[in-house]
Structures are given as structure tokens and as C-alpha cells.
Amino acid sequence: MVRQSGSSGPPTGGLPDGVMEIVNRSTAPALILELPSERIVAASPAAKDLLSPGGGEIVGLSPGSFTRDTPTKALDLLAAGQVSGFETDRHFRLKDGSGGPAQIWVRAIGEGLPPRHALVVIMAGGRPAGHIRSPFARSPHAVVIGTTDANLVIDRVSSDTGPLFGREPAELIGQPIFKIVQQDNLVGLMWALAQATSERKGVSLQARINGAAGGQPLCEMLLAPLVPPPTVAFALVPTERAEGSPSLDVEQLLWQMRRGIEAVCTSCDIANAQLPALSQLSSREIEVVARLFAGQRVPAIAKALFVSQSTVRNHLSSVFRKLNVRSQQELIDLLVFRKDATSSDEQ
């Protein structure tokens, strides 16, 4: 049913079967918006708790009902298909008098242009809260993260490039970021880079990668601006669709959004920490190290990543071997020394 002017109830026309249930059971603060009205048609319990602490209904309203600022113009780029998603700041103004700034990621749903719906994930503390488990079999392609220099040449990349690219990290370092995507996606990548540079916010696009054995795996490519512009951090999350019902695509997209946000946040963290020997570490190992450098310890890291403490310790043991250190403190000292040395070189 398409919402008519003056009708009651939230608009749901065009949503795949099962979307409402998927969002309603999500542990992350997630919303589905109707476009272009931006009316909320579905909200997770975490999003309801955030936007309406008193328990009032938020479905049928717009995010503007809870904010005191104006939305970004990036929505126009999303509607035109030039980017598939974007990051923006909104300042929440809640009925109980609380509120404050928050970051959100918006992602178009569906193949048509302009898109009729968007998925929103609200970020708390710089990263998305809650956990979303992958609804599909583990992909043979790991998430790949890295950074570029001011010439948009890849200067760092994680070690897990083999399954996706069929190449070692050393073969990608020194290559322009444009060379990792198919020619048909170059214009989209240029638009995304321009948006990230001008708005100083993250963006995402779907792109076919120049993959292993001549393959063209589809990835969600997230870009986050660094200093100096147009330096960026990037994350590549494989997005080949799982088999199953149409609703599974949305559940998969919700997981991929969260994983991509985590990955690009980690890529920004390693840029700030000046992590040495990045190409020796997997993206998950880098995430553990970045969290350790940020002051988290094993129990907190395990809770944040939804893995056991022994798994975190196994990742750290692997990092110790690769970086030739013997303890967490030696690893932190190495990172601090590297960061201080880089700061001195820049002065």
C-alpha cells in the first residue's frame, strides 16, 4: 500500500516482505525511512529508546521531529544514484530534555532510481551500537581496509587482500585507488571522493572490484576523509547477495552496513595511530590493535566485537609475532613511539 495524503499509519509501500520484522528485532539503532518524505516506517527497539526515551511512538514521524538542525544535501546525491550511502551529523532534541550530537549512516534500499526507502544506522560513541550477526554463510572474501595519501595513492592496506584481489598487499600499495575498481565504477568513485572531501564526511558506493582471477566481486566501498584532503580511509565489504527470500537482502544489508562502518572507523584509527607493518595484519587484527591503542582492554574488546576473550588474545598473539613484540604494553609503546616520531617529522 502506498501512503496517500492524509491517510493514517506509516507508509510501507515497496518494502520487501519481512523488512519490518528484521528491523524490529535488530539490536542496533536502525530505522527505515520512506523517501523523499523521510518518514520513519520501521524502527528497532534501540532506535526507539534513543529517540523517544519516554516510550512515545516514532513510526510515522520524520527524524527532523527529533533534531534541531537541517538535513544534509547528500540525500540528493543518493537519490540520483551517485552514492549509495553517506554519513551525516544530526543534533538530537528529545522530549525528556536530553539529546546531543550523533553520527548516522544512511543507505539506499532497492535497485530503482530514485530510491523509495533508506536504511539508517545511528552511531553511538563513534561506532554503531548493538550487534548484527551475518545472516549468510561466511564469505571467502574478507573485509579489506586501508588508506591513501594526498595523491589518492594507496599507502597502506590490510594483509587480507588475497581472496578479494588475488594480489599481495605490496602489489596494491603505490597504486591509485581508481585502479582497484572496474572502469564502469570510476565516475561513481570520483563522485564519492568529491563528496567526502567537500563535506568532510563519510560516503559509500557499490563498486565492482578488479578481483582475483579476473573476477569482478561486488563490494560496498566506504570512504572517510582524513587530513590533509583528499586523503581518505577506505573499507571494502563484499556484498554479493545471499540466496534466499527478498527479506534476507535487507538483513544482509544491515549487517554489511554495520561491518562497513566498523571497518572504516578502524581504518581512520590506524591512520591516526600510524600503525607500522599494516600490510602484515588482517583487518580484524588491526581492529583489535586500534581498540587496544584507544585504551580498551581484552574484556572490553571482546564485548565490543562479540567474540570470546580467548579469540581476542589469539589475535593479539598473532600481532605480537608479526610485529616482534612480547606484550600488550610493548605494542602500545611501539604505537606511541611511531605516532610521536611521525608528529616530530611533520613539524
VENRA-V777475 format. One record per residue. N is the residue number from 1. RES is the residue in one letter. PHI is phi as a letter, one per 30 degrees, with the letter a starting at -180 (999 if undefined). OMEGA is omega in radians with two decimals (* if undefined). D_CENTER is the distance of its C-alpha to the mean C-alpha in whole Angstrom. Layout:
# VENRA-V777475
n->(N & N)
res->(RES & RES)
phi->(PHI & PHI)
omega->(OMEGA & OMEGA)
d_center->(D_CENTER & D_CENTER)
This chain:
# VENRA-V777475
n->(1 & 2 & 3 & 4 & 5 & 6 & 7 & 8 & 9 & 10 & 11 & 12 & 13 & 14 & 15 & 16 & 17 & 18 & 19 & 20 & 21 & 22 & 23 & 24 & 25 & 26 & 27 & 28 & 29 & 30 & 31 & 32 & 33 & 34 & 35 & 36 & 37 & 38 & 39 & 40 & 41 & 42 & 43 & 44 & 45 & 46 & 47 & 48 & 49 & 50 & 51 & 52 & 53 & 54 & 55 & 56 & 57 & 58 & 59 & 60 & 61 & 62 & 63 & 64 & 65 & 66 & 67 & 68 & 69 & 70 & 71 & 72 & 73 & 74 & 75 & 76 & 77 & 78 & 79 & 80 & 81 & 82 & 83 & 84 & 85 & 86 & 87 & 88 & 89 & 90 & 91 & 92 & 93 & 94 & 95 & 96 & 97 & 98 & 99 & 100 & 101 & 102 & 103 & 104 & 105 & 106 & 107 & 108 & 109 & 110 & 111 & 112 & 113 & 114 & 115 & 116 & 117 & 118 & 119 & 120 & 121 & 122 & 123 & 124 & 125 & 126 & 127 & 128 & 129 & 130 & 131 & 132 & 133 & 134 & 135 & 136 & 137 & 138 & 139 & 140 & 141 & 142 & 143 & 144 & 145 & 146 & 147 & 148 & 149 & 150 & 151 & 152 & 153 & 154 & 155 & 156 & 157 & 158 & 159 & 160 & 161 & 162 & 163 & 164 & 165 & 166 & 167 & 168 & 169 & 170 & 171 & 172 & 173 & 174 & 175 & 176 & 177 & 178 & 179 & 180 & 181 & 182 & 183 & 184 & 185 & 186 & 187 & 188 & 189 & 190 & 191 & 192 & 193 & 194 & 195 & 196 & 197 & 198 & 199 & 200 & 201 & 202 & 203 & 204 & 205 & 206 & 207 & 208 & 209 & 210 & 211 & 212 & 213 & 214 & 215 & 216 & 217 & 218 & 219 & 220 & 221 & 222 & 223 & 224 & 225 & 226 & 227 & 228 & 229 & 230 & 231 & 232 & 233 & 234 & 235 & 236 & 237 & 238 & 239 & 240 & 241 & 242 & 243 & 244 & 245 & 246 & 247 & 248 & 249 & 250 & 251 & 252 & 253 & 254 & 255 & 256 & 257 & 258 & 259 & 260 & 261 & 262 & 263 & 264 & 265 & 266 & 267 & 268 & 269 & 270 & 271 & 272 & 273 & 274 & 275 & 276 & 277 & 278 & 279 & 280 & 281 & 282 & 283 & 284 & 285 & 286 & 287 & 288 & 289 & 290 & 291 & 292 & 293 & 294 & 295 & 296 & 297 & 298 & 299 & 300 & 301 & 302 & 303 & 304 & 305 & 306 & 307 & 308 & 309 & 310 & 311 & 312 & 313 & 314 & 315 & 316 & 317 & 318 & 319 & 320 & 321 & 322 & 323 & 324 & 325 & 326 & 327 & 328 & 329 & 330 & 331 & 332 & 333 & 334 & 335 & 336 & 337 & 338 & 339 & 340 & 341 & 342 & 343 & 344 & 345 & 346 & 347)
res->(M & V & R & Q & S & G & S & S & G & P & P & T & G & G & L & P & D & G & V & M & E & I & V & N & R & S & T & A & P & A & L & I & L & E & L & P & S & E & R & I & V & A & A & S & P & A & A & K & D & L & L & S & P & G & G & G & E & I & V & G & L & S & P & G & S & F & T & R & D & T & P & T & K & A & L & D & L & L & A & A & G & Q & V & S & G & F & E & T & D & R & H & F & R & L & K & D & G & S & G & G & P & A & Q & I & W & V & R & A & I & G & E & G & L & P & P & R & H & A & L & V & V & I & M & A & G & G & R & P & A & G & H & I & R & S & P & F & A & R & S & P & H & A & V & V & I & G & T & T & D & A & N & L & V & I & D & R & V & S & S & D & T & G & P & L & F & G & R & E & P & A & E & L & I & G & Q & P & I & F & K & I & V & Q & Q & D & N & L & V & G & L & M & W & A & L & A & Q & A & T & S & E & R & K & G & V & S & L & Q & A & R & I & N & G & A & A & G & G & Q & P & L & C & E & M & L & L & A & P & L & V & P & P & P & T & V & A & F & A & L & V & P & T & E & R & A & E & G & S & P & S & L & D & V & E & Q & L & L & W & Q & M & R & R & G & I & E & A & V & C & T & S & C & D & I & A & N & A & Q & L & P & A & L & S & Q & L & S & S & R & E & I & E & V & V & A & R & L & F & A & G & Q & R & V & P & A & I & A & K & A & L & F & V & S & Q & S & T & V & R & N & H & L & S & S & V & F & R & K & L & N & V & R & S & Q & Q & E & L & I & D & L & L & V & F & R & K & D & A & T & S & S & D & E & Q)
phi->(999 & c & d & c & e & i & d & c & i & d & d & b & e & i & d & d & e & i & d & e & d & d & d & d & c & d & d & c & d & b & b & c & c & d & c & c & d & i & d & d & c & a & b & d & e & d & d & d & d & d & d & b & e & d & j & d & d & c & d & j & c & c & e & d & d & c & b & c & b & c & d & d & d & d & d & d & d & d & d & d & i & d & b & c & a & a & c & a & c & b & c & d & b & c & d & d & j & d & k & k & d & b & c & b & c & c & b & d & c & j & c & d & b & d & d & c & b & b & c & b & c & c & c & b & i & i & b & d & d & i & b & b & d & d & d & b & e & e & d & d & c & d & d & c & b & a & b & c & c & d & c & i & c & d & c & b & a & d & d & d & d & e & d & d & c & i & b & d & e & d & d & c & d & j & c & d & d & d & d & d & c & d & e & d & c & d & d & d & d & d & e & d & d & d & d & d & d & d & c & h & b & d & b & b & b & c & b & d & c & d & c & d & h & i & d & b & d & d & b & d & c & c & b & b & d & b & c & d & d & c & e & b & c & b & b & c & c & e & b & e & d & d & d & k & d & e & d & d & d & d & d & d & d & d & d & d & d & d & d & d & d & e & d & d & d & d & d & d & d & d & d & d & d & h & d & d & h & e & d & d & c & d & d & d & d & d & d & d & d & d & d & d & d & d & j & d & c & e & e & d & d & d & d & d & c & h & b & d & d & d & d & d & d & d & d & d & d & d & d & e & d & d & c & h & b & c & a & d & d & d & d & d & d & d & d & d & d & d & d & d & d & d & d & d & d & d & d)
omega->(3.08 & -3.10 & 3.07 & 3.13 & 3.11 & 3.12 & -3.13 & 3.11 & -3.10 & 3.09 & -3.13 & -3.07 & 3.07 & 3.13 & 3.08 & 3.10 & 3.04 & -3.09 & -3.11 & -3.13 & -3.13 & -3.13 & -3.11 & 3.14 & -3.14 & 3.08 & 3.09 & 3.05 & -3.03 & 3.12 & 2.88 & 3.12 & 2.93 & 3.12 & 0.10 & -3.06 & -3.08 & 3.05 & 3.11 & 3.11 & 3.07 & -3.11 & 3.09 & 3.08 & -3.14 & 3.11 & 3.10 & 3.12 & -3.12 & -3.03 & -3.13 & -3.09 & -3.12 & 3.09 & 3.11 & -3.11 & 3.10 & 3.11 & -3.08 & 3.08 & 3.07 & 3.09 & 3.10 & 3.09 & -3.06 & -3.09 & -3.14 & 3.13 & -3.12 & -3.13 & 3.13 & 3.08 & 3.14 & 3.11 & 3.10 & 3.10 & 3.12 & 3.14 & 3.14 & 3.13 & -3.11 & 2.95 & 3.13 & 3.13 & -3.14 & 3.07 & 3.09 & 3.05 & 2.99 & 3.13 & -3.07 & 3.09 & -2.98 & -3.05 & -3.12 & 3.12 & 3.12 & 3.12 & -3.12 & -3.11 & 3.08 & 3.06 & 3.09 & 3.00 & -3.14 & -3.11 & 3.12 & 3.07 & 3.08 & -3.06 & -3.03 & 3.05 & -0.12 & 3.13 & -3.12 & -3.12 & 3.09 & 3.06 & -3.11 & 3.01 & -3.11 & -3.09 & 3.10 & 3.13 & 3.10 & 3.12 & -3.14 & 3.10 & 3.10 & -3.09 & 3.09 & 3.14 & 3.13 & -3.14 & -3.09 & -3.11 & -3.12 & -3.10 & 3.05 & -3.13 & 3.13 & 3.01 & 3.13 & 3.11 & 3.13 & 3.13 & 3.03 & 2.99 & -3.08 & 3.07 & -3.12 & 3.03 & -3.12 & 3.13 & 3.06 & 3.10 & -3.12 & -3.00 & -2.99 & 3.13 & -3.03 & -3.10 & -3.08 & -3.02 & -3.03 & -3.13 & 3.08 & 3.13 & -3.11 & 3.13 & 3.12 & 3.13 & -3.08 & 3.12 & 3.02 & -3.13 & 3.14 & -3.07 & -3.11 & -3.13 & 3.08 & -3.08 & -3.13 & -3.10 & -3.08 & -3.13 & 3.11 & 3.11 & 3.10 & 3.10 & -3.10 & 3.12 & 3.12 & 3.13 & 3.14 & -3.12 & -3.06 & -3.08 & -3.08 & 3.11 & -3.13 & 3.05 & 3.08 & 3.06 & 3.01 & -3.08 & 3.00 & -3.07 & 2.98 & -2.92 & -3.10 & 3.07 & 3.09 & 3.13 & -3.13 & -3.11 & 3.11 & -3.13 & 2.86 & -3.09 & 3.13 & -3.13 & 3.09 & -3.07 & 3.05 & 3.10 & 0.02 & 3.06 & 0.08 & 3.08 & 3.14 & 2.88 & -3.13 & 3.03 & 3.12 & -3.12 & 3.13 & -3.05 & 3.09 & -3.02 & 3.05 & 3.08 & 3.13 & -3.09 & 3.10 & -3.12 & -3.14 & 3.13 & -3.13 & 3.10 & 3.09 & 3.14 & 3.12 & 3.10 & -3.10 & 3.09 & -3.11 & -3.13 & 3.12 & 3.11 & 3.10 & -3.05 & -3.11 & 3.02 & 3.09 & 3.12 & 3.07 & 3.14 & -3.09 & 3.07 & 3.13 & -3.09 & -3.08 & -3.09 & 3.12 & 3.03 & -3.11 & -3.05 & 3.06 & -3.02 & 3.05 & -3.13 & 3.12 & 3.08 & 3.12 & 3.14 & 3.10 & -3.13 & -3.13 & 3.12 & 3.09 & 3.14 & 3.13 & 3.07 & 3.11 & 3.06 & -2.98 & -3.13 & -3.14 & 3.13 & 3.14 & 3.13 & -3.12 & -3.09 & -3.14 & 3.04 & 3.12 & 3.08 & 3.12 & 3.09 & 3.10 & -3.14 & 3.08 & 3.07 & -3.12 & 3.11 & 3.11 & 3.11 & 3.13 & -3.13 & -3.06 & -3.10 & 3.06 & 3.01 & -3.02 & -3.09 & 3.08 & -3.11 & 3.08 & 3.12 & 3.12 & 3.11 & 3.12 & 3.14 & 3.13 & 3.13 & -3.12 & -3.14 & 3.14 & 3.14 & 3.12 & 3.12 & 3.13 & -3.14 & -3.07 & -3.10 & *)
d_center->(32 & 31 & 31 & 34 & 35 & 36 & 36 & 34 & 31 & 28 & 27 & 26 & 27 & 25 & 23 & 23 & 25 & 23 & 20 & 22 & 23 & 19 & 18 & 21 & 20 & 17 & 16 & 13 & 14 & 14 & 16 & 17 & 19 & 21 & 21 & 23 & 25 & 21 & 23 & 21 & 22 & 21 & 19 & 18 & 21 & 18 & 18 & 22 & 22 & 20 & 22 & 25 & 26 & 30 & 29 & 29 & 28 & 25 & 25 & 27 & 26 & 23 & 20 & 23 & 25 & 23 & 23 & 25 & 23 & 23 & 20 & 18 & 20 & 16 & 17 & 20 & 18 & 16 & 19 & 21 & 18 & 18 & 14 & 12 & 10 & 9 & 9 & 12 & 15 & 17 & 20 & 21 & 25 & 26 & 29 & 30 & 30 & 27 & 23 & 21 & 18 & 15 & 12 & 10 & 8 & 10 & 10 & 14 & 16 & 18 & 20 & 22 & 23 & 22 & 20 & 22 & 19 & 15 & 13 & 11 & 9 & 11 & 10 & 13 & 14 & 11 & 9 & 9 & 12 & 14 & 13 & 13 & 15 & 15 & 17 & 18 & 20 & 18 & 17 & 19 & 17 & 14 & 11 & 12 & 11 & 13 & 15 & 17 & 20 & 22 & 23 & 20 & 21 & 19 & 20 & 18 & 17 & 16 & 19 & 18 & 18 & 21 & 20 & 18 & 20 & 24 & 24 & 24 & 22 & 25 & 25 & 22 & 22 & 24 & 23 & 22 & 18 & 20 & 22 & 19 & 18 & 21 & 24 & 23 & 19 & 20 & 21 & 18 & 16 & 19 & 18 & 14 & 15 & 18 & 16 & 14 & 17 & 19 & 17 & 15 & 12 & 9 & 9 & 8 & 11 & 13 & 15 & 18 & 18 & 21 & 21 & 24 & 27 & 27 & 24 & 21 & 18 & 16 & 12 & 9 & 9 & 6 & 9 & 9 & 13 & 15 & 19 & 21 & 20 & 19 & 17 & 14 & 11 & 9 & 8 & 9 & 9 & 12 & 13 & 16 & 18 & 19 & 23 & 24 & 24 & 22 & 21 & 19 & 17 & 16 & 15 & 13 & 11 & 10 & 10 & 8 & 5 & 6 & 6 & 3 & 2 & 5 & 6 & 6 & 7 & 10 & 10 & 11 & 13 & 15 & 16 & 18 & 19 & 21 & 20 & 23 & 23 & 20 & 21 & 23 & 20 & 17 & 13 & 14 & 17 & 15 & 13 & 17 & 18 & 16 & 16 & 20 & 20 & 19 & 22 & 21 & 23 & 23 & 23 & 21 & 18 & 19 & 19 & 15 & 14 & 17 & 19 & 23 & 24 & 26 & 23 & 21 & 25 & 25 & 22 & 23 & 27 & 25 & 24 & 27 & 29 & 27 & 27 & 31 & 30 & 32 & 30 & 27 & 29 & 30 & 26 & 26 & 29 & 28 & 24 & 26 & 29 & 27 & 25 & 28 & 30 & 27 & 28 & 32 & 31 & 30 & 32)
